[in-house]
Amino acid sequence: MRVAIIGAGPSGLVTLKYLLAAKNALGVEPIEARVFESESGIGGTFLARTYEDAELVSSRQLTSFSDFRFKSDEPDFVSAKRYLQYLNEYCTHFKLWPYIALSCPVKSVKSQKEGGHLVTYLLRGQQDTWECDAVAICSGLHVEPDIPYIEGIERVPVVLHSSQFKRRDQFGAGKNVLILGSGETGADISVLAATSPTERVVICHRDGFHFSPKVGPIVK
């Protein structure tokens, strides 16, 4: 059986690991699996769409894979940079690298009349195809920015989607900043804005919300 895995973020990597281990774990025929990743490294969003001081909002106990834990002396909430390093260590530990094609965007996936699928991809500027029996879509939810149209937004001097934001200095000095959304990313970026030399920071949201620290005070 051949399986194409699209995306080398956490879900793509763990899918690859378990497909390769299926022969020994389940006693099935060996599965030939390949990962196609459009970025130059593994990690998905944690590689391509993180920003200064980003940390995971789930604890290392919940975030790490059960067969490859973080070290016990690491912080409960690791940085995005550390998590990316952890994913690279995961690939090395389980010898996944030979099955991962980086800088290899998939252009199309087509079902074939005789069964299976034909994956068309680009690698080193050359287009090629790979026939497989199944496809695992692990490309995530956050590749294409969702930017709603807001009347008058064209008059705002600078409009950035969070995927374009990387550093505090992008706010500039003495600026008024409006942040749309109060999810994890909105909360993080609002803190970065408030701790920058901005004039004013306003968070706009649809519903009520409550910010709280990931770690509370230690009670002795």
C-alpha positions in Angstrom: 0.0 0.0 0.0 1.2 3.5 -0.9 0.1 6.6 1.1 0.8 10.2 0.2 0.8 12.6 3.2 0.4 16.3 2.3 1.9 18.5 5.0 4.8 18.0 7.5 3.3 19.7 10.5 2.7 17.7 13.7 -0.3 15.7 12.2 1.6 14.9 9.1 4.7 13.7 11.0 2.8 11.5 13.4 0.8 10.0 10.5 4.0 9.1 8.8 5.5 7.6 11.9 2.5 5.3 12.6 2.1 4.3 8.9 5.8 3.2 8.9 5.4 1.4 12.2 2.2 -0.4 11.1 4.0 -3.6 9.8 5.5 -4.4 13.2 2.7 -3.0 15.3 -0.3 -4.5 13.5 1.3 -7.3 11.4 0.2 -5.8 8.1 2.1 -5.6 4.8 4.7 -2.8 4.8 3.2 0.7 3.9 5.1 2.9 1.6 4.5 6.5 2.8 5.8 9.8 1.5 5.3 13.3 2.9 5.1 16.3 0.5 5.8 19.6 2.3 5.8 22.9 0.4 7.9 24.8 3.0 11.7 24.4 3.3 11.4 22.7 6.7 9.0 20.6 8.8 6.6 22.1 11.4 3.8 23.7 9.4 2.4 26.7 11.2 5.1 26.5 13.8 7.7 27.1 11.1 5.9 29.5 8.7 3.4 31.5 10.8 4.7 32.2 14.2 5.9 35.5 15.7 8.1 37.0 18.4 7.8 35.5 21.9 5.1 33.0 20.7 4.4 30.2 23.1 2.2 27.1 23.0 -1.2 27.5 24.8 -1.3 23.8 25.6 1.1 22.3 28.1 4.1 20.2 27.2 2.4 17.2 28.9 -0.6 17.5 26.5 1.3 18.7 23.4 4.1 16.1 23.3 3.6 12.7 21.6 3.1 9.9 24.0 6.1 8.0 22.7 8.5 11.0 22.6 8.1 13.2 25.7 9.6 16.6 26.5 12.3 16.5 29.1 10.9 16.9 32.7 12.9 20.0 33.4 11.4 22.0 30.5 8.8 24.7 31.1 5.1 23.7 31.1 4.5 26.0 28.1 7.3 25.8 25.6 8.1 28.4 23.0 7.1 27.9 19.4 10.8 27.8 18.6 11.4 25.0 21.1 8.4 23.1 19.8 9.8 23.3 16.3 13.1 22.0 17.5 11.1 19.2 19.3 9.4 18.2 16.0 12.8 18.0 14.3 14.1 15.8 17.1 11.0 13.6 16.6 11.9 13.1 12.9 15.5 12.2 13.8 14.5 9.9 16.7 12.1 7.9 14.5 14.2 8.1 11.3 11.5 9.9 9.3 13.7 12.2 7.2 14.2 9.8 4.2 10.4 9.8 3.7 9.9 13.6 3.7 10.2 15.8 0.6 10.7 19.5 1.5 10.1 22.5 -0.8 7.8 20.1 -2.6 4.3 21.6 -3.1 1.5 19.4 -4.3 -0.2 20.9 -7.4 -3.1 18.4 -7.7 -4.5 15.1 -6.5 -6.7 13.2 -8.9 -8.6 10.0 -8.5 -8.0 7.4 -11.1 -10.6 5.2 -12.8 -8.7 2.0 -12.1 -8.5 3.0 -8.4 -6.0 5.0 -6.3 -4.8 8.6 -6.8 -2.3 10.5 -8.9 -0.4 13.1 -6.9 1.3 15.9 -9.1 4.0 17.8 -7.3 7.0 20.1 -7.9 10.5 19.3 -6.7 13.5 21.4 -7.6 11.6 23.1 -10.3 10.5 19.9 -12.0 7.0 18.6 -12.1 6.5 14.9 -11.4 3.8 12.5 -10.3 3.4 9.7 -7.8 0.7 7.0 -7.8 -0.7 6.0 -4.5 -3.6 4.1 -2.9 -4.6 6.7 -0.3 -4.0 10.3 0.6 -3.7 11.9 4.1 -4.5 15.6 4.0 -2.4 17.1 6.8 -2.1 20.6 5.5 -3.8 22.3 8.5 -6.4 25.0 8.8 -4.2 28.1 8.7 -2.4 28.3 5.4 -4.8 30.7 3.6 -5.5 33.9 5.6 -9.2 34.6 6.2 -9.5 38.4 5.8 -13.1 39.7 5.9 -14.1 42.8 4.0 -14.8 45.7 6.3 -16.1 48.9 4.7 -13.5 51.6 4.8 -10.5 49.3 5.6 -8.9 50.5 2.4 -8.3 53.9 4.1 -6.3 52.3 7.0 -2.6 53.0 6.3 -1.3 49.5 7.3 -3.4 46.3 7.3 -1.7 43.0 8.3 -3.1 39.5 8.8 -1.6 37.8 11.8 0.2 35.4 9.4 2.2 38.4 8.2 3.1 39.5 11.7 6.6 38.5 13.0 8.0 41.2 15.3 7.1 44.0 17.7 8.8 46.6 15.5 6.2 46.1 12.8 3.9 48.2 15.0 6.1 51.2 14.8 6.2 54.0 17.4 3.3 56.3 18.4 0.7 54.3 16.3 -2.9 53.5 17.1 -3.4 49.7 16.7 -6.7 47.9 16.3 -6.6 44.1 16.7 -9.6 42.2 15.2 -10.2 38.9 17.1 -9.4 37.7 20.6 -8.4 34.1 20.1 -4.9 32.8 21.1 -3.1 34.7 18.4 -5.1 37.9 18.9 -4.3 37.8 22.6 -0.6 37.2 22.0 -0.4 40.0 19.5 -2.3 42.4 21.7 0.3 41.9 24.5 3.1 42.5 22.0 1.3 45.7 20.8 0.7 46.9 24.4 4.3 46.4 25.3 5.5 48.3 22.2 5.9 52.1 21.9 2.4 52.4 20.5 0.0 55.2 21.3 -3.1 53.1 21.8 -4.2 49.5 21.4 -7.8 48.4 21.0 -9.1 44.8 20.7 -12.3 44.4 18.7 -14.2 41.1 19.1 -17.7 39.7 18.4 -18.4 38.3 21.9 -17.3 38.6 25.4 -13.9 37.2 26.4 -11.6 36.9 29.3 -7.8 36.9 29.3 -5.9 34.9 31.9 -2.3 33.9 32.4 -1.5 30.3 31.4 0.2 29.8 34.8 -1.4 31.2 37.9 0.5 32.4 41.1 2.0 29.6 43.2 0.2 29.2 46.5 2.5 28.0 49.3 
